[in-house]
Amino acid sequence: MSLTVRTIAESEWSTYSDVLYEAFNSSYPPELRERWRELTEFDRTIAAFDGDLAVGGAQILSFSMTVPGGPIPVAGVTSVGVLPSHRRRGVLTALMTRQLHDLHEGRGEAVAALYASEAGIYGRFGYGRAADALSFRIPTHRSAFTRSAPTDPALRLRVADPAKSLAGLARVYDSVRPARPGLYARSEAYWRAEILPDTEHDRGGMGPLRCLIAEDAAGPRGYALFRVRAGWDEHVVPDGEVRLLELFACDPAAYALVWRGVLDRDLCAVVHAGRRPVDDPITHLLAEPRQLNAVWVDDLWIRLVDVDRALAARAYAAPADLVIEVEDELCPWNAGRWRLKAAGGQAWCGRGDAPADLTLPVGVLGAAYLGGRPLRAAADAGLVREHRDGALRELSAAMAWDPAPWGCRVF
Ligand SMILES: CC(C)(COP(=O)(O)OP(=O)(O)OC[C@H]1O[C@@H](n2cnc3c(N)ncnc32)[C@H](O)[C@@H]1OP(=O)(O)O)[C@@H](O)C(=O)NCCC(=O)NCCS
């Protein structure tokens, strides 16, 4: 195999997308292929060729993603796939290496993020599992709230047409986004291509996209997007299923009301809420929290492309001044000792000559970057070596963040 990796031209889109569809065992209708093409940044889309044959590809979407302290530019890695005929021959390795080197050499984003189709793929490329999510399966008849659940008489629920509600939904989403690490800005094109589409393919056997909005006289304060599969069991008992796609609210009362609207859906026996944040307030609101039937999944994976720029770009929850020795085979410019100083809302990171206080692989730093996966736990797993007493506690406390990271929707 003679492998070359290069960006693709717009005219090569059809060939490129065929490779990805084959890799993902999918066959999307032309409309979906077009939606995908519209979001594609061709100068950030690379393909691997075996001679003339396209055998793999990977894309970057230019995101503004919240990290502790606020939004920064982040490279959103997506649409990664290799033809089944060429798997396990180093094509993905070539694509990942090229992406990271391009980002570094072009002074692109200091941080890359992705969702993994399988959790075992990206650790070897220096990505760390930076966010987790919870998937809930809530029986509607056991979904009562605690008596302290907040209410606001000014609020009412409205059934809305999702496609016509974009401005209101975006207003709510954008009010939450800057504080929650992992959430990324959605352009209007992104809302229309990724969040609001409602073809048979998007429905995947469920009903149409539905929307509930909680609002007062000033406008929307919360919303839920969901689908329902209507049904009755063999005893003609209604056993419809709600699939919650996303739910955001600006304040506790709106949040509780939107959830109530979803859980009280008539003729439905269960609500499936996939990929909720691990600190979702619903875990406090439900009178019987065991009825959440929560399952953990990995959410965002983070790769520090340039350790110094990435560490200087986020905020820290506590002061820190230490030298970190980073191990990074794939991106050797990151390897070695870095001094991190964080105090009074300012952070600085640069080369350090002093003896290292801690040694860790770059993936462990990536996992801690969004503040949701404590370094202390990674150290307990044997992934961090502490050379100065207290250094682990210092860095772990500084990198922790509240609220927990969460990307919400897979990109
Ligand atoms: C996952 C995929 C991209 C891997 O591509 P590939 O070209 O076979 O990967 P490489 O040959 O470069 O493998 C590099 C290493 O990763 C390992 N690896 C590859 N895929 C893996 C997986 N799914 N799980 C665990 N390890 C994996 C390989 O075994 C290899 O390990 P080694 O270096 O110890 O030998 C390819 O199998 C694919 O397209 N899968 C279906 C689509 C998909 O899941 N894409 C990822 C989207 S997030």
The ligand as a Gaussian input file, in Angstrom:
#p B3LYP/6-31G(d) Opt

LIG

0 1
 C      -11.857000       2.756000      13.704000
 C      -11.139000       2.816000      12.344000
 C      -11.165000       4.265000      11.851000
 C       -9.703000       2.340000      12.548000
 O       -8.962000       2.572000      11.365000
 P       -7.656000       1.685000      11.007000
 O       -7.051000       2.294000       9.799000
 O       -8.013000       0.270000      11.002000
 O       -6.730000       2.000000      12.264000
 P       -5.147000       1.766000      12.323000
 O       -4.768000       0.626000      11.419000
 O       -4.422000       3.041000      12.109000
 O       -5.018000       1.316000      13.847000
 C       -4.194000       1.937000      14.760000
 C       -4.278000       1.186000      16.065000
 O       -5.591000       1.372000      16.612000
 C       -6.166000       0.099000      16.892000
 N       -7.598000       0.201000      16.605000
 C       -8.166000       0.533000      15.451000
 N       -9.495000       0.507000      15.574000
 C       -9.769000       0.147000      16.847000
 C      -10.971000      -0.060000      17.565000
 N      -12.172000       0.088000      16.972000
 N      -10.890000      -0.429000      18.857000
 C       -9.687000      -0.588000      19.455000
 N       -8.500000      -0.402000      18.802000
 C       -8.555000      -0.040000      17.514000
 C       -5.479000      -0.854000      15.941000
 O       -5.550000      -2.168000      16.391000
 C       -4.083000      -0.312000      15.929000
 O       -3.415000      -0.762000      17.089000
 P       -1.836000      -1.062000      17.090000
 O       -1.187000       0.248000      16.752000
 O       -1.588000      -1.515000      18.477000
 O       -1.637000      -2.085000      16.030000
 C      -11.820000       1.899000      11.297000
 O      -11.858000       0.584000      11.788000
 C      -13.237000       2.340000      10.956000
 O      -13.435000       3.093000      10.027000
 N      -14.240000       1.852000      11.723000
 C      -15.657000       2.136000      11.452000
 C      -15.993000       3.610000      11.563000
 C      -15.583000       4.197000      12.902000
 O      -15.877000       3.634000      13.940000
 N      -14.886000       5.344000      12.863000
 C      -14.464000       6.058000      14.038000
 C      -15.423000       7.163000      14.245000
 S      -15.231000       8.015000      15.768000

